[in-house]
């Protein structure tokens, strides 16, 4: 590698930060995303998701259904520059029915921001997504949101994170009051008090008054009881709490904690400043050739998401690629690991939710959008130089199943195209009956909302009305050893046999009891809750 390229890659990697936000629905994830973009200068006015229709819709929620319901149901990528850093914010779905899409997005992230509602603390979806982060040892930054509303005691929230998640906590800032009396935060990094001023709907950056601890003006600006409470609590956490250890943070064993209110912008800028200082820069990824450092000279990356019809006017299909090593250049020709073919990457795009702009160069940690004329699948590796494949991304066991029926035969082509494209992007898993007379696809979902989204998008994007015929199953297992192993096992009771999109056998059970019955009757049959990885290397952890 030339000295110039090595220096260029090193500089680019040092200047990049990449993160995904995880949270339970309604913790304020979309609002926090908007405010980070506001402070990053990427948008000039933040639109609250729950705001009146006349106001702007949230930038990250671009799909019509997201804007109608005020929830995030797709992952998007938002890239912006802030303080001489290039930030890639991977926005994930907020609804638990889309945790699989979130898992795929976390595969492309170097850091995770865990958003916690100050009144509710840790919630089921947060715990579930935390486990995914733990599988990847991602550094986790915690933002305790909604401090401007009635909230639990900050010390109690820290204790819950430590006890339930087994994470050490370090409070980077400390709240001054809560609810109606939430006045600001004390920044432990710079030993300063920040008293915030509210703005209308939090649509502009919050103004703040910065005072050093011990400044005589504090007693005029802050109620005496709040000031004494702050001093007492600081003495306590600084006396018994651990010091910040960035090595533990980067291993995913300690979480820096920030208190604030995304809706009113209290504490958002302080969080963003500290995050840039503490977060991991792009790191090495596991591949068939071992760990690939980002400064490896040859370009490589993997597809972690596909999205159809981000631009309804052009009926486009976009592959989201995480750049892992080397430098990406527009119009470069790369090798496609799964098919062995070469592919020219023309018209690459820098992504900003639904908006795109042309891109000439990208570096490790960046996410690029590539036009996908049916070439890419989730988990595909593209590379130059020595052949390699990155870890694939598995499918998880669905819990709801239904035949998807097209009542209008004249719309067969549109129906087939819509189902194929939505399956490719991972919006839902699709299976088929082994009975050739039953040609309707079987939708397999983690949650009910996935069905609604598929039907909505088929109607909205492909002009096809559909009907669902629910099936009485709640558990799916893939058969290790394929059809041969299944044949050897002989007759199975209380079980339906279907095939997944790659033609592999899947067993459907009405409940966990039926599954255990089959396992007891056929101990030689090995059943897996996750599908074999269709492209890429099998992850070690699964």
C-alpha positions in Angstrom: 0.0 0.0 0.0 1.2 3.4 -0.9 2.2 5.7 2.0 -0.4 8.3 0.7 -3.3 5.8 0.8 -2.3 4.5 4.2 -2.3 8.1 5.6 -5.6 8.9 3.8 -7.3 5.8 5.3 -5.9 6.4 8.8 -7.2 10.0 8.8 -10.6 9.0 7.4 -11.1 6.3 10.0 -10.1 8.7 12.9 -12.6 11.2 11.7 -15.6 8.8 11.5 -18.1 7.8 14.1 -21.0 5.4 13.5 -23.8 4.5 15.8 -27.3 3.0 16.0 -30.0 4.0 18.5 -31.9 1.3 20.4 -35.0 1.8 22.5 -38.4 0.6 23.5 -41.3 2.2 21.5 -42.2 5.7 22.8 -39.0 6.3 24.6 -38.4 9.2 22.2 -36.0 7.6 19.7 -37.2 9.5 16.6 -37.2 12.8 18.6 -33.6 12.3 19.8 -32.6 11.4 16.2 -34.1 14.7 14.9 -32.4 16.7 17.6 -29.0 15.2 16.9 -29.5 16.2 13.3 -30.5 19.7 14.4 -27.3 20.1 16.4 -25.3 18.5 13.7 -26.5 21.2 11.3 -28.1 18.6 9.0 -31.6 20.1 9.5 -32.5 23.6 10.5 -35.7 22.9 12.4 -36.8 19.7 14.1 -40.4 18.4 13.6 -41.9 16.4 16.4 -43.4 13.1 15.4 -46.5 13.9 17.5 -46.7 17.5 16.2 -49.7 18.7 14.2 -50.0 17.7 10.6 -49.1 21.2 9.4 -45.7 20.8 10.9 -42.8 18.9 9.4 -42.7 15.2 9.6 -39.7 13.6 11.3 -36.8 13.4 8.8 -35.9 9.8 9.6 -39.5 8.5 9.2 -40.0 8.7 5.4 -42.5 5.9 4.7 -46.1 7.0 4.4 -47.2 4.6 7.0 -44.5 5.8 9.5 -45.7 9.4 9.0 -49.4 8.4 9.6 -48.7 6.4 12.7 -45.8 8.4 14.2 -43.6 5.3 14.6 -40.4 4.1 12.9 -40.9 0.8 11.0 -37.8 0.9 8.7 -34.1 1.5 9.3 -32.6 4.5 7.6 -29.2 6.0 7.4 -28.5 9.7 8.2 -25.0 11.0 7.5 -23.8 14.4 8.7 -20.7 16.3 9.7 -20.2 17.7 13.1 -17.0 19.2 14.7 -14.7 17.9 12.0 -16.2 14.4 12.3 -18.2 12.4 9.8 -21.2 10.8 11.6 -23.2 7.9 10.3 -26.4 7.6 12.4 -28.2 4.3 11.7 -31.8 4.9 12.7 -33.6 1.6 13.6 -37.2 0.7 13.8 -38.8 1.6 17.2 -41.4 -1.1 17.1 -40.7 -4.5 18.6 -42.2 -6.3 15.6 -39.2 -5.1 13.6 -36.4 -6.3 15.9 -34.9 -8.3 13.1 -34.4 -5.2 11.0 -32.7 -3.6 14.1 -30.4 -6.7 14.4 -29.3 -6.3 10.8 -28.6 -2.6 11.3 -26.6 -3.3 14.5 -24.4 -5.6 12.4 -23.2 -2.4 10.6 -22.8 -0.2 13.7 -19.6 0.5 15.8 -21.5 2.0 18.7 -25.0 1.8 20.2 -27.0 4.5 22.0 -29.5 3.0 24.4 -32.4 5.4 25.0 -34.2 5.0 28.3 -37.5 6.6 29.4 -36.7 8.3 32.8 -40.1 7.4 34.2 -40.2 3.8 33.0 -36.6 2.7 33.1 -35.5 -0.4 31.3 -38.3 -1.9 29.2 -38.7 -5.3 27.4 -37.6 -4.2 23.9 -34.6 -2.3 25.3 -33.5 -5.4 27.1 -33.9 -7.6 24.0 -31.9 -5.2 21.8 -29.3 -4.8 24.5 -28.6 -8.6 24.3 -28.0 -8.1 20.5 -25.5 -5.4 21.3 -23.8 -7.7 23.9 -23.5 -10.4 21.3 -21.4 -8.0 19.2 -19.6 -6.4 22.3 -20.8 -3.0 21.0 -19.9 0.1 23.2 -23.2 1.3 24.7 -24.0 4.9 25.5 -27.1 5.5 27.6 -29.3 8.6 27.2 -32.0 8.9 29.9 -34.7 10.8 28.2 -37.8 12.8 29.3 -36.2 14.3 32.5 -38.6 17.2 32.0 -41.5 15.0 33.0 -42.2 13.1 36.2 -39.2 10.6 36.5 -37.6 8.0 38.7 -34.6 9.0 40.8 -31.4 9.1 38.7 -29.5 6.9 41.2 -32.3 4.3 41.0 -32.1 4.3 37.2 -28.3 3.8 37.3 -28.8 0.9 39.8 -31.4 -0.8 37.5 -29.0 -0.7 34.6 -26.2 -2.2 36.7 -28.3 -4.9 38.3 -30.4 -5.9 35.2 -27.9 -5.6 32.4 -24.7 -6.2 34.3 -23.1 -3.0 33.0 -21.1 -0.6 35.1 -22.4 2.9 34.8 -20.6 6.3 34.7 -22.8 9.4 34.8 -21.2 11.9 32.4 -23.7 14.5 33.4 -26.1 14.8 36.3 -29.6 16.3 36.2 -30.6 19.4 38.2 -34.2 18.7 39.3 -36.8 16.7 37.3 -40.2 17.2 35.9 -41.4 20.8 35.9 -38.3 21.7 38.0 -35.8 20.2 35.5 -33.4 23.2 35.1 -30.4 21.7 33.4 -27.4 19.4 34.0 -24.0 19.4 35.6 -21.3 18.3 33.0 -18.7 16.3 34.9 -16.3 16.4 32.0 -15.8 20.1 32.1 -17.1 20.7 35.7 -19.8 23.1 34.5 -23.4 23.7 35.2 -25.6 24.1 32.1 -29.0 25.9 32.8 -31.2 25.5 29.7 -33.8 27.8 28.2 -36.8 26.2 26.5 -37.7 26.8 22.9 -41.0 26.5 21.2 -41.6 22.7 20.7 -37.9 22.3 21.0 -37.6 23.1 17.3 -34.5 25.2 17.6 -31.3 24.7 19.5 -31.8 25.3 23.2 -29.9 28.3 24.6 -28.0 27.7 27.8 -26.2 29.5 30.6 -22.9 27.9 31.5 -21.6 28.4 35.0 -18.6 26.9 36.8 -19.4 25.0 39.9 -18.8 27.4 42.9 -19.6 30.5 40.9 -21.5 33.0 43.1 -24.2 33.6 40.4 -25.6 30.0 40.9 -27.6 31.0 44.0 -29.4 33.7 42.0 -30.1 31.5 39.0 -31.0 28.2 40.8 -33.3 27.5 43.7 -31.4 26.8 46.8 -32.8 23.4 47.5 -31.9 22.2 43.9 -28.4 23.5 44.3 -27.9 21.7 47.6 -29.4 18.5 46.2 -27.0 18.7 43.3 -24.0 19.1 45.6 -25.1 16.2 47.8 -25.7 13.8 44.9 -22.4 14.8 43.2 -20.5 14.0 46.4 -22.3 10.7 46.6 -21.7 9.5 43.0 -18.1 10.8 43.0 -17.4 9.1 46.3 -18.8 5.7 45.5 -19.1 5.5 41.7 -16.3 4.2 39.5 -14.0 6.3 37.3 -14.7 6.5 33.6 -12.7 3.7 31.9 -12.8 4.0 28.1 -11.3 0.5 27.7 -14.3 -1.0 29.5 -16.7 1.3 27.5 -15.2 0.0 24.2 -15.5 -3.6 25.4 -19.2 -3.0 26.1 -18.8 -3.5 29.9 -19.3 0.1 31.1 -21.9 2.6 29.8 -21.5 6.4 30.0 -24.9 7.8 31.1 -26.4 11.1 30.0 -29.5 12.7 31.4 -31.7 15.1 29.3 -34.8 15.8 27.4 -34.8 15.3 23.6 -38.1 17.0 23.2 -36.9 20.3 24.8 -33.2 19.8 23.6 -31.9 19.8 27.2 -28.6 17.9 27.2 -28.6 16.8 23.6 -25.6 18.9 22.5 -23.6 17.9 25.6 -24.3 14.2 24.8 -23.2 14.6 21.1 -19.9 16.4 22.2 -19.1 13.7 24.7 -20.1 10.9 22.4 -17.6 12.1 19.8 -14.9 12.1 22.4 -15.6 8.6 23.9 -17.0 6.6 20.9 -15.2 3.9 19.0 -13.9 4.7 15.6 -14.5 2.1 12.8 -13.0 -1.2 13.9 -11.9 -4.5 12.3 -14.6 -7.0 11.2 -14.4 -10.8 11.3 -14.1 -12.5 7.9 -13.0 -15.8 6.4 -9.6 -14.2 6.2 -9.6 -13.3 9.9 -10.1 -9.8 11.4 -9.9 -7.2 8.6 -8.6 -3.8 9.9 -10.3 -0.7 8.4 -6.9 0.5 7.0 -6.5 -2.7 4.9 -5.8 -1.2 1.4 -8.3 -3.2 -0.7 -12.0 -2.1 -0.6 -14.5 -4.5 1.0 -18.0 -4.2 2.6 -21.2 -6.1 3.2 -24.9 -5.5 2.5 -26.9 -5.2 5.8 -30.1 -3.9 4.4 -32.2 -3.7 1.2 -35.0 -1.2 0.6 -37.5 -1.1 -2.2 -39.3 2.1 -3.4 -37.6 4.7 -1.2 -38.3 7.0 -4.1 -41.9 5.9 -5.3 -41.5 7.9 -8.5 -38.6 5.8 -9.7 -39.5 2.4 -8.1 -35.9 2.1 -7.1 -34.2 -0.7 -5.0 -31.3 0.3 -2.8 -28.7 -1.9 -1.1 -27.2 -0.4 2.0 -23.5 -1.3 2.2 -21.3 -0.8 5.2 -17.7 0.0 4.1 -15.3 -2.2 6.1 -11.9 -1.7 4.6 -10.1 0.4 2.0 -11.5 3.3 -0.1 -14.7 3.1 -2.1 -14.6 5.0 -5.4 -17.5 5.7 -7.7 -17.7 3.3 -10.8 -15.3 0.8 -9.3 -15.7 -2.8 -10.2 -15.8 -5.3 -7.3 -16.1 -9.0 -6.8 -19.4 -10.4 -5.4 -18.4 -13.2 -3.0 -21.7 -15.2 -3.1 -22.1 -15.4 -6.9 -18.4 -15.1 -7.9 -19.4 -12.4 -10.5 -17.9 -8.9 -10.9 -20.2 -5.9 -10.4 -19.7 -2.3 -11.4 -20.8 0.0 -8.7 -22.2 2.9 -10.6 -24.4 5.7 -9.2 -23.5 5.2 -5.5 -25.4 7.5 -3.2 -24.9 9.2 0.1 -28.0 8.5 2.1 -30.0 10.9 4.3 -33.3 9.1 5.1 -35.3 9.2 1.8 -33.0 11.9 0.3 -30.0 10.8 -1.7 -27.1 12.7 -3.3 -24.3 11.4 -5.6 -21.2 10.1 -3.9 -17.7 9.8 -5.3 -15.6 8.4 -2.3 -16.4 6.6 0.9 -14.3 5.2 3.7 -14.6 2.5 6.5 -17.5 3.3 8.8 -19.5 5.0 6.0 -22.7 3.5 4.6 -23.4 3.9 0.9 -26.5 3.2 -1.1 -26.1 1.2 -4.3 -28.8 0.6 -6.9 -29.8 -3.1 -6.7 -31.2 -4.6 -9.8 -31.7 -7.9 -8.0 -28.0 -8.5 -7.6 -27.6 -8.2 -3.8 -29.0 -10.1 -0.9 -28.7 -9.3 2.8 -25.4 -10.5 4.1 -23.6 -10.4 0.8 -19.9 -9.4 0.8 -18.3 -7.3 -2.0 -14.5 -6.9 -2.2 -11.4 -6.2 -4.2 -8.1 -8.1 -3.9 -8.0 -11.3 -1.9 -11.3 -13.2 -1.7 -13.1 -12.9 1.7 -16.6 -13.1 3.2 -17.9 -11.3 6.3 -20.2 -12.9 8.8 -23.7 -13.4 7.5 -26.9 -12.1 9.1 -29.3 -14.8 10.3 -33.1 -14.8 10.2 -34.9 -15.3 13.5 -37.8 -17.6 14.4 -41.1 -16.0 13.4 -44.1 -16.4 15.6 -47.0 -15.5 13.3 -47.9 -17.2 9.9 -50.5 -16.5 7.2 -51.1 -17.3 3.6 -51.0 -14.1 1.5 -53.7 -14.3 -1.1 -54.1 -12.2 -4.3 -57.9 -12.1 -5.0 -57.3 -10.3 -8.4 -55.7 -12.7 -10.9 -55.1 -9.7 -13.3 -52.6 -8.3 -10.8 -50.5 -11.4 -10.7 -47.4 -9.7 -12.1 -47.5 -6.8 -9.6 -48.3 -9.2 -6.7 -45.3 -11.4 -7.6 -42.9 -8.4 -8.0 -44.0 -6.8 -4.7 -43.7 -10.1 -2.7 -40.2 -10.7 -4.3 -38.9 -7.2 -3.6 -40.3 -7.1 0.0 -38.8 -10.5 0.7 -35.4 -9.4 -0.6 -35.3 -6.4 1.6 -36.1 -8.5 4.7 -39.4 -6.8 5.4 -40.8 -10.2 6.2 -39.8 -13.9 5.9 -41.6 -15.9 3.2 -42.2 -19.6 3.1 -44.1 -22.0 0.8 -46.2 -25.1 1.3 -44.6 -28.4 0.1 -48.0 -29.2 -1.4 -47.6 -28.0 -5.0 -51.4 -27.2 -5.3 -51.0 -24.5 -2.6 -49.1 -21.7 -4.5 -49.8 -18.8 -2.2 -46.8 -17.5 -0.3 -46.8 -17.9 3.5 -45.8 -14.8 5.4 -43.8 -15.5 8.5 -43.6 -12.5 10.9 -42.2 -11.7 14.4 -45.2 -9.4 15.0 -48.6 -8.4 13.7 -47.4 -5.0 12.4 -45.2 -6.7 9.9 -48.3 -8.1 8.2 -49.9 -4.7 8.1 -46.8 -3.1 6.6 -46.6 -5.7 3.9 -50.2 -5.3 2.9 -50.0 -1.5 3.1 -46.9 -1.4 0.9 -48.3 -3.9 -1.7 -51.4 -1.6 -2.0 -49.5 1.7 -1.8 -46.4 0.8 -3.9 -47.5 -2.0 -6.2 -51.3 -1.3 -6.5 -52.3 -4.8 -5.2 -54.9 -5.5 -2.6 -54.3 -8.7 -0.6 -56.0 -11.0 1.9 -54.5 -12.8 4.8 -55.5 -16.3 5.8 -53.9 -16.9 9.3 -52.3 -20.2 10.1 -52.5 -21.8 13.6 -48.8 -21.9 14.3 -46.5 -20.0 16.6 -43.1 -21.7 16.5 -40.8 -22.3 13.5 -37.6 -24.5 13.5 -35.1 -25.1 10.7 -34.0 -28.7 10.2 -30.2 -29.1 10.4 -29.2 -31.6 7.7 -32.0 -30.6 5.3 -34.5 -32.8 3.6 -32.4 -35.9 4.0 -32.4 -35.6 7.8 -36.2 -35.0 7.7 -36.8 -38.0 5.6 -34.8 -40.2 7.9 -36.9 -39.0 10.9 -40.1 -40.4 9.4 -43.6 -39.3 10.3 -43.9 -36.2 12.6 -47.1 -35.6 14.6 -48.7 -32.1 15.2 -46.2 -30.5 12.8 -46.5 -28.8 9.4 -43.6 -29.0 7.0 -42.9 -26.0 4.7 -39.9 -24.7 2.8 -38.2 -21.3 3.2 -37.2 -19.1 0.3 -34.0 -21.1 -0.3 -36.0 -24.4 -0.4 -34.8 -25.5 3.0 -37.2 -27.5 5.3 -38.9 -25.6 8.1 -41.1 -27.2 10.7 -44.1 -25.2 12.1 -45.6 -26.1 15.5 -48.8 -24.8 17.1 -47.0 -24.2 20.4 -43.8 -25.0 22.4 -45.4 -28.1 23.8 -45.7 -29.6 20.3 -42.1 -28.7 19.6 -40.9 -30.5 22.8 -43.0 -33.5 21.9 -41.3 -33.9 18.5 -37.8 -33.3 20.1 -38.6 -36.1 22.6 -39.9 -38.5 19.9 -37.0 -37.8 17.5 -33.8 -37.0 19.5 -31.7 -37.5 16.4 -33.4 -34.5 14.6 -31.5 -31.3 15.2 -33.7 -28.2 15.0 -32.5 -24.6 14.9 -34.4 -21.4 16.0 -32.4 -19.3 13.5 -32.1 -20.0 9.8 -28.8 -21.1 8.3 -27.1 -18.0 6.9 -27.8 -17.7 3.2 -24.9 -15.5 2.3 -21.7 -14.7 4.2 -19.9 -16.6 6.9 -21.8 -18.2 9.8 -21.4 -16.0 12.9 -19.5 -17.7 15.8 -22.1 -16.6 18.3 -25.1 -18.5 16.7 
